[in-house]
Amino acid sequence: MIRTGAYGERLGAFLRLDDVPPTLMTRSLRNAEIAVTETRNDNPVPGLSGSFAAEDAYLVSLKLRDYPECELWEQGRHLTKADVHAGTTYLYDLKADPRYVIDKPFHSLHFYVPRSALDGLADQSGARRIDALDCGPVGHDDAIIRHIGASLRDGLRRPGEANQLFVDHMMLALTAHVAETYGGFRHKAETTRGALAPWQLARACDKLEADLGGKLPLQAIAAELDLSVSHFSRAFRTATGLPPHRWLLHHRVRTAKRLMREHGLSLSEVAISAGFANQSHFTRVFSAIVGVSPGAWRRDAQGAANREG
């Protein structure tokens, strides 16, 4: 059986990396695997990259480092040689067997987007499926992909802290943007754009609260309500003012505040109990949302309680 999926270990082997590169993955569209992999080699051994088995999928590559005189091959033929600049985005059709001459240091993010994900996006929206993405050899100045890439790099560096709801949200946004910008995809106008019904919101919040670690995928929550992921995400935000992953972060902070009012719990114990990966993760998120560190907040809360007592 031919293995497919140009991400993670297979992408690392393709680029002749010694270690498996960090990867984040979601299955929010028809259970299709959409992934982002960060690849870097500061001292590569010169030579041609590996080759993927042909599949109906694309790589969307955000370059994080200049790569002068990059040679690209497709279907066994030399296609182009050009300077690649940090911050630009390139699209590669995996049916065309793209390969590169690796002879200089490189650093990139590669988004793996299979055809099944693009079809799933169209089917959820009730829109026409796209024919193909524009995979010309010229790089694109794509600010949205730069923003999505920057947002995901923290999760790639610290996968234990990655909120699956956030990964799902960003990868769904990436897929929709790529389909619209490079495939001519257009969302079909929907008749209903309102918030969730009260019972739907209550059930969604119950599911989120039961999984403070954020490992439950968006697809599972949306399926519970018989909604598409995109519809659920939009309706949840309309109802609460926050996308699901941000709502969960705020709920973690509320939970942490309640726990810190109780005596005898260390900050590290509060962090784990409230769904954070560790105390450092807890401190970063709490400080960003509340404006002070957990320790400072607890001292103020305890001082206020003592004055009232």
N, C-alpha and C positions, 0 to 999 in steps of 0.2 A: 504494500500500500504506500503510495507517494504521500509524504507529509507536506502539508501546506501551512501557511501562516508565517509571514515574513516579520517576525518580531522575536524579542527575547533571545534565547539560546541560538535559534536558527539564524537570526540577523547577526548575532555575534560571530558565528562561524562563517557567514558570508563575508564579513569584513575582517576575518582572521584575527579576532580579538582573543586574548588568552583567557579572560574571565567572562562569565555570563553577564551581559549588560543589564542594568536595572530596567524594569518594565512595569507598567500599569495597564490593566485590561478591564474592559467592560463588556457586558452582553445585553445592552439595553435595546437593541433593535433586532427583532426576530431571532434572538439568541445568537446573533452573529458576534464573533470575537473582534472587537475594535481595540487596538492597543497602541501605546506609545512607548518607545524604547530610546534611551539615551546612549549614544555610542561615542567613544572617545579613545584615541590612541595618539600619544605624544611622540612616539618613536616607532612607527610602523616599519616592518620589513617590506621593501618595495616589491610590487608584484600586482597581478590582476586579481580582483576580488573573486569570490566564489560565484556560484550560479544557483538561482532558485528554480524549482520545478514551476513550469508555467501554470498560473492560476488567474482566475478572473478577480483581480484585486489590485489595489494601488498602494504605493508608498508616497506619503506626503512628507517631504524632508525639509525641516527648518535648519539652516546652517548656522552654527554658533561660532564658527571660526572661518577666517578667510582661507580659501584653498586655491592658490594660483594654478592656472593651466590644468584644470580638471579634465581628464579624458573619459568620455562616456561611450560605452559600446552597447548596441542593441542587436539582438538576433545574430550575434557573431560578427557584426560589422562595426567599424569605427564610425561613430555618429557625429561627435563634436569635441572640440577642445577649447575651453574658455575659462576665464577667471571666475571663481565663485566667491561671493562676498558674504561675510557674516550678516545675518538678519534676513537673508533672502530665502524664499521658499521654492522648491522644485517638486514636480509631480512625476512619478514613474509608474508606467503600466507594467505590471508583473507578467502579463502575457507576452511582452516583448523581450524578456530575458535581459533586463538592464544590468550592466556590469561596469566597474570603475577601475581605473589604474590607481592603485594605492601607493603613493611614493612620497607623501608629505603628511605631517600631523593633521588630524581631523577631529572635529567635535560637532555632532549633530543630534537633533531629535527626529525620529522617524515615526510617523503615524501610519499604522497599518489599517487600511479601510477596504474590506472586501465588498464585492458586488452585492452580496446578500444584505449588507448593512444599508447600502444605498437604496436597494429595492424595498427594504423594510421601512425606511424613512418615507418613501413615496406612498407605500401602502397605508401607513398610519395616517398620512395626510389626505388620502384619497386622491392624490395627484398622479400625473403621468410619470412613469419611470424614465430616468434619463438614459440616453444611449451610451455615452462614454464621457470621461473627464478629459479635459484639454491637457495633454502631457507633452507640450512642446518643450524644446531644450532650453528655453529662456527662463531665467529665474523671475520670481514675482516679489514685489515689495508689498507684503501682506501683513498689515498691522494686527489684524485679528488673530492670525495664526501665531504671530510673535507673542501676543498677549496670552493666548491659551497655553502656549509652550512655557512661558515664564510662570504661569499659575501652577502648572503641573510639575515643575522642577523640584519644588520642595518635597512633594510626594515621592518623586523618584529618588531623591537623596535620603529621605527618611520614610521608607515604605510602611514601617510600623505605625506611623502617624497618619497615613493616608485615609481619608474619609471616603468610603466607597461611593456614597451619595454624591460627593463632590466630583470624584473621577467620572462617574456616570454623567453628571451634568455637563462637565467640560467636554467630554468625548462626544456627547450628543450634539453639543454646540459646534464642535469641530466638523462633524460629519455633515450637518446641515449647511454650514458655511461653505465647505468644499463643494457640496452638491450644487449650491446656488451659484457660487462664483466661477467654478470651472466646469460645471455640467449643465448650466442653464435651468436648474430645478426651480420650480415655483410652487410654494405652498398653495394648496387649494383653500379658498376662503371658507372658513367654518361658520356655521350658523350659530354656534354657542361658544362664547368666550367668557362666560361668567365664572364665579368662584365655585368651589366644591359645595355640595349640599352639606348641611350640618352633620348628618350622619356619616358622610364620606370623610369630612374633615376630622371628626372624632376618631374614626377608625384609623385614618392615616396617622394621626398624632399618637394613638395607642401603639401602633406598629413602630414608630420612630422612638418612642419612649422606652419600649421594651428592648431596644437594641442601641444602647447609648454608645457602643463602640463604633457604630456607623458601618457595620459590615453588610447589612441587608441592602441588596441592590434596589435601585429605583423601580426596576421592572417588576420585582416581587410585590411592592406596595401598589403600583399601578394596576397590576393584574388582580389584586384583591378587590379593587373597585371597578374592574372591567373597563379600564381606560388605557389608552396608549400612554407611553412614557411622556411624550411631549405634551399631550393634553393634561395629564395629571400634574406635571411640573408647573405648567402655566396656571392652571386653576388653583393649585396650592398657594402659589405666590400671590394670586389675586386675593385669596381668602386671608392670608396671614401677613402679607407684605414682605415675605422672605421666601427664597427658594428652599426646598427641603433640607439641603446640606447646611445652609446658614441657620435655619430654624433649629436644627439639631445642635449646632454649636451653642446657640443661645440657651437651649434647654440644658445642655451640659453645665453651662455657667450657673444657671438657676439651681441646678442640683448641687453643684459645688458650694454655692453660698449656703444652702440649707445644711449641708454636711459640716461646713466650717463653723456654724453656730453651735454645733454639738462639741462638747469637750472630749478630749482624749484621742482625736484623730490627727495624725500627722498630715502634712500637705501631700506627701507621696501617697498616703492611703486615700485621701480625698480625691487625688488625681485619678487613681485607678477606679475607685468606686463611681466616679462621675463619667467614666468612659474615655478618659484620655490615655494615651499610650504610656506616658511617664510624667514626672513632675515638671520637666523642662517644657514638654508639650503643653501641659496645663497652664504654666506660667505665661507662655507666649500668647495663647488664645485668650485667657482670662484678661491679661493686661491690654490686649488689643480691643476687646469688647467693653471692658469696664473702665479702663483708663488708669488703673493702679494694679499693682501686683497682688496675688492672693494673700500673701503675708500681711501687706499693708491694709488690705480690705478687712481681714480678720481682726487685726489689732483695733481698727476703728470700730468694727461691729461689737467687739467685746467691751471696748471702752464705753460705747453708748449704752450697752446692756447694763454695765456696772453702775453707770450714772442713774439710769432709770430705776435700778434695784435699790 
